[in-house]
Amino acid sequence: MKRIYLDYAATTPTHPEVVKAMLPYFTDAFGNPSSLYSYGQESKGAIEKARVEVAKLIGARDEEIVFTSGGTGADNFAIKGVAFANENKGNHLITSSIEHYAVIEASKFLGKKGFKVTYLPVDEYGLVDPGDVKKAITNKTILISVMHANNEMGTIEPIAEIGKIASEEGIPFHVDAVQTVGHIPVDVNGLEVNLLSMSGHKLYGPKGVGALYIRKGTKLVPFMHGGDQERSRRAGTENVPGIVGFGKAAEIAQQEVDKEAEHLSYLRDKFIKGILRQIDHAHLNGHPSRRLPNNVNVSVDFVEGESMLLNLDLEGICTSTGSACSSSSLEPSHVLLAMGFSHEKAHGSLRLTLGKWTTDQEIERVLEVLPKIVANLRSMSPLLKSNI
Ligand SMILES: *Cc1c(COP(=O)(O)O)cnc(C)c1O
């Protein structure tokens, strides 16, 4: 059976060109970038070349990019790094209630260490209101962190507006842009951000590598203590093949981002229309237009998200759900709950995320299979009998 992969928000396949670029750094060019002989300096050069490409992708300067172990590493570095560097100024952080766990859990950790955290609400589309950010600011606020686009709903947040507020107040602004970099144009100056997280494996690069953009002059404590790699901000021998792969992915993204976003938006809209037309009592989740080009997230009443997921899996179709049993907890996704979903409605959510290699035929195949799965599940559903 041919597999249909519709979970690009969870991870992307590594681009063949990326793999090709990485390979020599496992074998011939294995030198330690800190070694002074030319062999080591070749590795160092490869890292610096990757840094240029990652910087270019987001309109940054090379020296403002610090490589990390991924999106989680970048988020933790930004939040803890800024909090601990500014303890003498204040102890208040502002973030949203729909952030990725990397931001939520890092903030909760700080909450236990004497910091105060405001978790801003969102509206029914998952949007943060910049007015709420402004209202939450106190003279003790030392960091604002709001994600660029939500990984579940695909809702794109008003980052430029929030950036303007943060910059007027002189408060460092961190943005988790793991879902947007390489997928829509991202410019750190237009958005007025101080810190921005990226991850290699969400943009056709390898797993286990990412980067934090740190605007010149932003104070934060080092994330790792040790050698003087990454200008002493993140000690440890660099993941040379990973960084090279991430750099190559960034280079490809610069060339393809606009065209790809346009193509995926078209496929996405066709997909959403098809689902809503063919399945009764199905609803689009997230914002209809302020939305990632590759994100389809729907709720289907009277069926469980994970039942749809498992039945789609039997057909070779990979998807994701924000409903309870997909994770080890019994709670539905914090994002759906923050958007005001009842537990019942949250249980029927299904996320389908498209990517570079998604075809019209694949979408048509899902549009053929999914309505049958839903009809079948509904015919067995006690929820349906009592509700319709
Ligand atoms: C995937 C993801 C992360 C975590 O990135 P890793 O590289 O997997 O650690 C953080 N934030 C968002 C929004 C993500 O989608």
The ligand as a Gaussian input file, in Angstrom:
#p B3LYP/6-31G(d) Opt

LIG

0 1
 C        7.839000      20.997000      16.508000
 C        7.702000      22.278000      17.246000
 C        8.599000      22.624000      18.274000
 C        9.680000      21.678000      18.740000
 O       10.715000      21.541000      17.806000
 P       11.704000      20.277000      17.928000
 O       12.770000      20.571000      16.931000
 O       10.883000      19.076000      17.573000
 O       12.209000      20.247000      19.317000
 C        8.428000      23.832000      18.904000
 N        7.449000      24.671000      18.548000
 C        6.574000      24.392000      17.562000
 C        5.513000      25.377000      17.206000
 C        6.661000      23.181000      16.882000
 O        5.781000      22.897000      15.929000

